[in-house]
Amino acid sequence: MKQVLAELVETKKLKPGYFVHTYLLPDMAHEAAPGQFVHIRISDGPHPILRRPFSILSTDKDKLRILFKVVGEGTRILSLAKAGDILDILVPIGTSFPMGSKPVVLIAGGIGMAPLYFLAQRIKKKNKQNVIFLYGARSKKDLVFTKEIAVLVDKLIVITDDGSQGKKGMITDHVESLLKPDFSFYACGPEPMLVALKNRLGSHNLSAWFCLENRMACGVGACQGCVVETRSGYRRVCVDGPVFSSDEIIALPFSPDVKLDGEPDN
């Protein structure tokens, strides 16, 4: 991990509230791996004080992309940044997904899609396994990058709570037929989804690699503010994770209003 000043070279509004930023990081982008994240100082001024964590969406040579949703003041300010702006970034932070040789099932909820999209890119480039991608969201308006995902994977299954696109219901309602030891499982999304998925996996004696997106303060392991209870004690999501085996996790600090990118309300 290094602290760098990075140029924002492209900003793209995908749909209302959803943005992709591309940063020029000639010495660091190639070091990033799926599951890791960046911690961005949003403003040069006193507000907001804390950096914001964002999963890495992809890298390309000397460039790194993040996907984010505007959910609070910090992400609102970041959405106003323009190409040519220079931002202070800690990159890359945390552990990455281990990759094996089995066919892969990727289970993404909301903007938890970002690290799994990055993982799908790496899998297809390096390992050539079959990849099934389950992508769930509240409604059609909350789905992004579906065309890019469909081209990248062998099968894309879209699920929306209201049935406005793809299958209707919760993503965990549509994973049951895939819960077999023939697959490796990876997941990222809101904590209620991960809790339900952990329970379903456990009933089949299976586990997955979870990428957690807890709220964070320092992002470097000093403040102990993002801990999760595991079989080996309390672990810091920022530096001991964010990738953990679902078997290792004892409890997730579930909150019904948890924000997907760790954004405080103010």
C-alpha positions as CSV (number, residue, x, y, z in Angstrom):
1,M,0.0,0.0,0.0
2,K,1.2,3.5,-0.9
3,Q,-0.2,7.0,-0.5
4,V,-0.2,8.6,-3.9
5,L,-1.5,11.7,-5.7
6,A,-3.5,10.4,-8.6
7,E,-5.0,12.3,-11.6
8,L,-8.6,11.6,-12.3
9,V,-8.5,11.1,-16.1
10,E,-12.1,10.2,-16.7
11,T,-15.4,10.4,-14.9
12,K,-18.5,8.7,-16.3
13,K,-22.1,8.9,-15.0
14,L,-23.7,5.5,-15.7
15,K,-27.2,6.5,-14.6
16,P,-28.5,8.8,-11.8
17,G,-26.4,8.3,-8.7
18,Y,-23.9,5.8,-10.2
19,F,-20.4,6.8,-11.4
20,V,-17.2,5.3,-12.6
21,H,-13.9,7.1,-12.0
22,T,-10.7,6.3,-13.8
23,Y,-7.4,7.3,-12.1
24,L,-3.9,7.4,-13.6
25,L,-1.6,5.3,-11.3
26,P,1.4,4.4,-13.4
27,D,3.4,2.9,-10.5
28,M,0.5,1.2,-8.6
29,A,-2.4,0.1,-10.8
30,H,-0.7,-3.1,-11.9
31,E,-0.2,-4.2,-8.2
32,A,-4.0,-4.2,-7.5
33,A,-5.8,-7.5,-7.3
34,P,-9.6,-8.4,-7.1
35,G,-11.0,-7.8,-3.7
36,Q,-8.6,-5.0,-2.7
37,F,-9.8,-1.5,-2.4
38,V,-8.6,2.1,-2.4
39,H,-9.1,4.8,0.3
40,I,-9.7,8.2,-1.2
41,R,-9.4,11.6,0.5
42,I,-12.5,13.3,-0.9
43,S,-11.6,17.0,-0.3
44,D,-8.6,19.1,0.5
45,G,-10.7,21.0,3.0
46,P,-11.7,20.1,6.5
47,H,-14.9,18.3,5.4
48,P,-15.3,15.5,5.1
49,I,-12.5,14.5,7.5
50,L,-12.4,10.8,6.8
51,R,-11.3,9.1,3.6
52,R,-13.8,6.9,1.8
53,P,-13.2,3.2,0.8
54,F,-14.1,1.9,-2.7
55,S,-13.6,-1.5,-4.2
56,I,-11.5,-1.6,-7.3
57,L,-13.6,-2.3,-10.5
58,S,-10.8,-2.9,-12.9
59,T,-7.2,-2.0,-13.9
60,D,-5.7,-1.5,-17.3
61,K,-1.9,-1.0,-17.4
62,D,-1.4,2.3,-15.6
63,K,-5.1,3.1,-14.9
64,L,-7.5,2.0,-12.1
65,R,-11.3,2.3,-12.0
66,I,-13.7,2.5,-9.2
67,L,-17.5,2.2,-9.2
68,F,-19.5,4.1,-6.6
69,K,-23.1,5.1,-5.8
70,V,-23.9,8.4,-4.2
71,V,-25.2,7.6,-0.8
72,G,-24.0,10.4,1.4
73,E,-22.1,13.7,1.5
74,G,-18.7,12.2,0.7
75,T,-19.8,10.4,-2.4
76,R,-21.8,13.4,-3.5
77,I,-18.7,15.5,-3.4
78,L,-16.6,12.9,-5.2
79,S,-19.3,12.7,-7.9
80,L,-18.6,16.4,-8.7
81,A,-14.9,15.8,-9.3
82,K,-13.7,16.5,-12.9
83,A,-11.1,15.0,-15.2
84,G,-7.7,16.6,-14.4
85,D,-8.4,16.8,-10.6
86,I,-5.7,15.3,-8.4
87,L,-6.8,13.2,-5.4
88,D,-4.9,11.7,-2.5
89,I,-5.3,7.9,-2.6
90,L,-4.1,5.0,-0.5
91,V,-3.7,2.0,-2.9
92,P,-4.0,-0.9,-2.9
93,I,-5.3,-2.0,0.5
94,G,-6.3,-5.4,1.9
95,T,-6.3,-9.0,0.8
96,S,-7.5,-10.3,-2.5
97,F,-9.6,-13.3,-3.6
98,P,-7.7,-16.6,-3.9
99,M,-8.2,-18.3,-7.3
100,G,-8.5,-22.1,-7.9
101,S,-9.3,-24.3,-10.8
102,K,-13.0,-25.1,-10.3
103,P,-15.8,-23.5,-12.3
104,V,-16.8,-20.3,-10.5
105,V,-20.1,-18.8,-9.2
106,L,-19.9,-15.0,-8.5
107,I,-22.7,-13.6,-6.3
108,A,-23.0,-9.8,-6.3
109,G,-25.5,-7.6,-4.6
110,G,-25.7,-3.9,-5.6
111,I,-22.4,-2.2,-6.1
112,G,-20.8,-5.3,-4.6
113,M,-20.6,-6.2,-8.2
114,A,-17.4,-4.2,-8.6
115,P,-14.8,-6.5,-7.0
116,L,-16.5,-9.5,-8.6
117,Y,-16.4,-7.9,-12.1
118,F,-12.6,-7.4,-11.5
119,L,-12.3,-11.0,-10.4
120,A,-14.2,-12.3,-13.5
121,Q,-11.8,-10.4,-15.7
122,R,-8.7,-12.0,-14.0
123,I,-10.3,-15.5,-14.1
124,K,-11.0,-15.3,-17.8
125,K,-7.6,-13.9,-18.6
126,K,-5.5,-16.3,-16.5
127,N,-7.5,-19.5,-15.6
128,K,-10.1,-19.8,-18.3
129,Q,-12.7,-21.5,-15.9
130,N,-16.4,-21.3,-16.6
131,V,-17.9,-18.3,-14.7
132,I,-21.5,-17.9,-13.7
133,F,-22.4,-14.4,-12.4
134,L,-25.5,-13.8,-10.3
135,Y,-26.2,-10.1,-10.0
136,G,-28.9,-8.8,-7.8
137,A,-30.3,-5.4,-7.1
138,R,-33.4,-3.7,-5.8
139,S,-34.7,-2.8,-9.3
140,K,-33.7,-2.3,-12.9
141,K,-32.5,1.3,-12.1
142,D,-29.9,-0.1,-9.7
143,L,-28.3,-2.4,-12.3
144,V,-25.1,-1.2,-14.0
145,F,-22.5,-2.9,-16.3
146,T,-24.8,-5.7,-17.2
147,K,-23.7,-5.7,-20.9
148,E,-20.0,-5.7,-19.9
149,I,-20.6,-8.6,-17.5
150,A,-22.6,-10.6,-20.0
151,V,-19.7,-10.4,-22.5
152,L,-17.2,-11.4,-19.9
153,V,-18.8,-14.4,-18.3
154,D,-20.3,-17.7,-19.5
155,K,-23.7,-17.1,-17.9
156,L,-25.2,-14.0,-16.3
157,I,-28.3,-14.3,-14.1
158,V,-29.9,-11.0,-13.2
159,I,-32.3,-10.8,-10.2
160,T,-34.2,-7.8,-9.0
161,D,-36.4,-7.5,-5.9
162,D,-39.3,-6.1,-7.9
163,G,-38.9,-8.2,-11.0
164,S,-38.3,-5.1,-13.2
165,Q,-35.4,-7.0,-14.9
166,G,-34.4,-10.6,-14.9
167,K,-35.7,-13.0,-12.2
168,K,-37.8,-11.6,-9.3
169,G,-36.9,-12.0,-5.7
170,M,-33.8,-12.0,-3.5
171,I,-30.6,-13.2,-5.0
172,T,-30.3,-16.0,-2.3
173,D,-33.6,-17.4,-3.5
174,H,-32.0,-18.2,-6.9
175,V,-28.6,-19.6,-5.8
176,E,-29.9,-22.9,-4.4
177,S,-29.6,-24.9,-7.6
178,L,-25.9,-23.9,-7.8
179,L,-24.9,-25.0,-4.3
180,K,-22.8,-27.9,-5.3
181,P,-19.2,-28.9,-4.5
182,D,-18.3,-28.7,-8.2
183,F,-18.1,-24.9,-7.9
184,S,-16.0,-22.3,-6.1
185,F,-18.1,-19.4,-4.6
186,Y,-17.3,-15.7,-4.3
187,A,-19.6,-13.0,-3.0
188,C,-19.8,-9.3,-2.2
189,G,-22.9,-7.2,-1.3
190,P,-24.9,-5.9,1.5
191,E,-24.6,-7.7,4.8
192,P,-28.2,-9.1,4.9
193,M,-27.4,-10.9,1.6
194,L,-24.1,-12.3,3.0
195,V,-25.8,-13.5,6.2
196,A,-28.5,-15.3,4.2
197,L,-25.9,-16.7,1.8
198,K,-23.6,-17.9,4.6
199,N,-26.6,-19.8,6.1
200,R,-27.5,-21.4,2.8
201,L,-23.9,-22.4,2.1
202,G,-23.5,-23.9,5.6
203,S,-26.6,-26.1,5.1
204,H,-24.9,-27.7,2.1
205,N,-21.5,-27.9,3.9
206,L,-20.1,-25.4,1.5
207,S,-18.2,-22.1,1.9
208,A,-17.5,-19.0,-0.1
209,W,-15.0,-16.2,-0.2
210,F,-16.7,-13.0,1.0
211,C,-15.5,-9.5,0.3
212,L,-16.8,-7.4,3.1
213,E,-17.6,-3.7,2.7
214,N,-17.7,-2.4,6.3
215,R,-17.7,1.2,7.3
216,M,-14.1,2.4,7.9
217,A,-12.3,5.3,9.4
218,C,-8.5,5.0,9.0
219,G,-8.4,2.1,6.5
220,V,-5.0,1.1,7.6
221,G,-5.7,-1.0,10.7
222,A,-5.0,1.5,13.4
223,C,-8.4,2.5,14.6
224,Q,-10.0,-1.0,15.0
225,G,-13.2,0.5,13.7
226,C,-14.1,-2.1,11.1
227,V,-13.7,-5.3,13.0
228,V,-15.6,-8.5,12.3
229,E,-15.9,-11.5,14.6
230,T,-14.1,-14.6,13.3
231,R,-13.0,-18.0,14.6
232,S,-9.5,-16.5,15.2
233,G,-10.9,-13.5,17.1
234,Y,-11.8,-10.0,15.9
235,R,-10.2,-9.2,12.6
236,R,-9.9,-5.8,10.9
237,V,-11.7,-5.8,7.6
238,C,-9.4,-3.1,6.1
239,V,-6.1,-4.9,6.5
240,D,-6.9,-8.5,7.6
241,G,-9.6,-8.6,4.9
242,P,-11.7,-7.5,3.2
243,V,-11.7,-11.0,1.8
244,F,-12.6,-13.8,4.3
245,S,-13.8,-17.3,4.1
246,S,-17.5,-17.5,5.1
247,D,-16.5,-20.5,7.3
248,E,-14.2,-18.2,9.2
249,I,-16.8,-15.5,10.0
250,I,-18.8,-16.0,13.1
251,A,-20.9,-12.8,13.0
252,L,-21.4,-9.9,10.7
253,P,-22.2,-6.5,12.4
254,F,-25.5,-6.4,10.5
255,S,-27.3,-3.1,10.4
256,P,-30.4,-2.6,8.3
257,D,-29.3,0.7,6.9
258,V,-25.7,-0.3,6.1
259,K,-24.3,1.6,3.1
260,L,-22.7,-0.5,0.4
261,D,-19.5,1.6,0.1
262,G,-19.1,2.2,3.9
263,E,-20.3,5.8,3.5
264,P,-21.3,7.5,6.7
265,D,-24.6,9.4,6.7
266,N,-22.9,12.8,7.1
